[in-house]
């Protein structure tokens, strides 16, 4: 009788992550999920959260599942489409990969063709992690410099200034309890959020009784 050794069983667990901004880009939920499925990944965990946050619920679930299967004798591989899906911080990334390694869990990144089951894959992963963090920090620095230069050039940053007359109009309608906030927004051609913002800034009240409208 042939006895199947559980240590020869292989299983791959994938992780998909997008941030609010990245969800509009090519590497969104659907694209990552499709790539992982094409790579025969057995189970996929996904979430929408920044890669600079270490406390990510679905990511933790994926890692826990990897460790559980490894203890059960499976040959486990943790798979992502791109290296920065794991983390955008090099220190966190290296700690995570070291944790996987210590639990006999391999790591694979499809885009960079990294597989930590080999020494070459480990070295390549470390180099790419450093370049990834360098790129993020460089982009952040350029953005700050661009904003600083725009300010020096006299350009207005942030929300455009709302004319005082429009704000007065919003206040007048807002004080009318017979109008909903949505109606106030429509009459003043602004968003409901703007109405609330003006009301908060001017400390407006809507405590008039029904039927006392002065508009």
C-alpha positions in Angstrom: 0.0 0.0 0.0 1.3 3.4 -1.0 1.4 5.9 1.9 1.1 9.6 0.8 3.5 11.8 2.7 1.8 15.0 3.6 5.1 16.9 3.4 5.0 16.4 -0.4 1.6 18.2 -0.6 1.9 21.7 -2.1 -0.4 24.6 -1.5 -0.2 28.3 -2.6 -1.9 31.1 -0.8 -2.2 34.5 -2.6 -2.7 38.0 -1.5 -4.2 41.0 -3.4 -4.0 44.5 -2.2 -5.0 47.9 -3.7 -5.1 51.3 -2.1 -7.9 53.8 -2.9 -5.8 55.4 -5.6 -4.4 52.2 -7.1 -7.9 50.8 -7.5 -8.3 53.0 -10.5 -5.1 51.8 -12.0 -4.3 48.7 -14.1 -3.2 46.6 -11.1 -6.6 46.5 -9.4 -8.5 43.8 -7.7 -9.6 42.0 -10.9 -6.2 42.1 -12.6 -4.3 40.8 -9.6 -6.9 38.1 -8.9 -6.8 36.9 -12.5 -3.0 36.7 -12.5 -2.9 34.7 -9.3 -5.6 32.3 -10.6 -3.5 31.9 -13.8 -0.6 30.9 -11.6 -2.7 28.2 -10.0 -3.0 29.9 -6.6 -5.3 27.8 -4.3 -6.6 30.5 -1.9 -6.7 34.3 -2.4 -7.1 36.9 0.3 -7.7 40.5 -0.8 -8.3 44.0 0.7 -8.2 47.7 0.0 -5.6 49.3 2.2 -2.3 51.2 2.1 0.9 49.2 1.8 2.5 51.4 4.4 0.2 50.1 7.0 1.4 47.0 8.9 -2.0 46.2 10.5 -3.9 44.7 7.6 -6.7 42.2 8.5 -6.7 40.1 5.3 -3.0 40.1 5.1 -2.7 38.7 8.6 -5.3 36.0 7.8 -3.3 35.0 4.7 -0.1 34.7 6.8 -1.9 32.7 9.5 -3.3 30.3 6.9 0.2 29.9 5.5 1.7 29.0 8.9 -1.2 26.7 9.7 -0.7 24.7 6.5 3.0 24.6 7.0 2.5 23.1 10.4 0.2 20.5 8.9 3.1 19.4 6.7 2.2 21.2 3.5 4.9 22.8 1.2 3.5 26.3 1.3 4.1 29.3 -1.0 2.9 32.8 -0.3 2.2 34.5 -3.7 1.7 38.1 -4.7 1.5 39.7 -8.2 4.0 42.4 -7.3 6.5 42.8 -4.4 5.0 46.1 -3.1 1.7 44.3 -2.5 3.2 42.9 0.6 4.5 46.2 1.9 5.9 49.5 0.7 8.3 49.7 3.6 11.5 47.8 3.1 12.0 47.2 6.8 8.5 45.6 7.1 8.9 43.7 3.9 12.2 42.1 5.0 10.7 41.2 8.4 7.7 39.6 6.8 9.8 37.5 4.4 12.1 36.5 7.3 9.1 35.4 9.3 7.9 33.3 6.3 11.3 31.8 5.9 11.5 30.8 9.6 8.2 29.0 9.2 9.3 27.1 6.1 7.1 29.2 3.8 8.3 30.1 0.4 7.6 33.5 -1.2 6.8 34.2 -4.8 6.3 37.5 -6.7 5.0 37.0 -10.2 5.9 40.3 -11.8 9.5 40.4 -10.5 9.9 36.6 -11.0 11.1 36.2 -7.4 11.1 32.9 -5.7 12.7 32.7 -2.2 13.2 29.0 -2.4 16.5 29.8 -4.0 19.5 32.0 -2.8 19.3 34.0 -6.0 15.7 34.8 -5.5 16.4 36.0 -1.9 19.1 38.3 -3.1 17.0 39.7 -6.0 14.1 40.3 -3.6 16.3 42.3 -1.2 17.7 44.5 -4.1 14.2 45.1 -5.5 12.9 46.0 -2.1 15.5 48.7 -1.7 14.9 50.2 -5.1 11.1 50.1 -4.4 11.4 52.1 -1.2 13.9 54.5 -2.9 11.4 55.1 -5.7 8.5 55.8 -3.3 10.7 58.3 -1.2 11.9 60.0 -4.4 8.3 60.5 -5.6 7.3 61.9 -2.3 10.2 64.3 -2.3 9.4 65.5 -5.8 5.7 66.0 -4.9 6.7 68.2 -1.9 9.0 70.2 -4.0 6.4 70.7 -6.7 3.9 71.9 -4.1 6.4 74.2 -2.5 7.3 75.7 -5.9 3.6 76.2 -6.8 3.2 78.1 -3.5 6.1 80.3 -4.3 4.7 80.9 -7.7 1.5 82.2 -6.1 -0.7 79.3 -7.1 -3.6 78.5 -4.9 -3.4 75.0 -3.4 -6.3 72.9 -2.0 -10.0 73.6 -2.4 -10.8 76.7 -4.6 -12.1 79.7 -2.6 -15.9 79.9 -2.4 -17.3 83.3 -3.1 -18.6 85.1 0.0 -22.0 85.8 -1.7 -22.5 82.1 -2.3 -21.7 81.4 1.3 -24.2 84.0 2.4 -26.8 82.4 0.2 -26.1 79.0 1.6 -26.5 80.4 5.1 -29.8 82.0 4.3 -31.3 78.9 2.8 -29.7 76.6 5.5 -31.5 78.6 8.2 -34.8 77.7 6.6 -36.0 74.5 8.3 -38.5 73.8 5.5 -35.6 73.0 3.1 -33.5 69.9 3.3 -29.7 70.1 3.0 -30.0 68.6 -0.5 -32.4 71.3 -1.5 -30.1 74.0 -0.1 -27.2 72.5 -2.1 -29.3 72.4 -5.3 -30.4 76.0 -4.9 -26.9 77.3 -4.3 -25.3 75.0 -6.9 -22.8 73.5 -4.4 -22.4 70.0 -2.9 -24.1 68.9 0.3 -20.7 68.5 1.8 -20.0 72.2 1.1 -23.3 73.1 2.8 -22.3 71.2 5.9 -18.8 72.7 5.9 -20.2 76.3 5.7 -22.8 75.5 8.4 -20.0 74.2 10.7 -17.7 77.1 10.0 -20.4 79.7 10.6 -22.0 77.8 13.5 -25.4 77.8 11.9 -28.5 76.4 13.5 -31.7 74.8 12.1 -33.8 75.0 15.3 -36.7 77.0 13.8 -40.1 75.4 13.9 -41.8 74.2 10.8 -43.8 76.9 9.1 -41.6 79.7 10.3 -39.7 79.9 7.0 -38.6 83.4 6.0 -37.5 82.4 2.5 
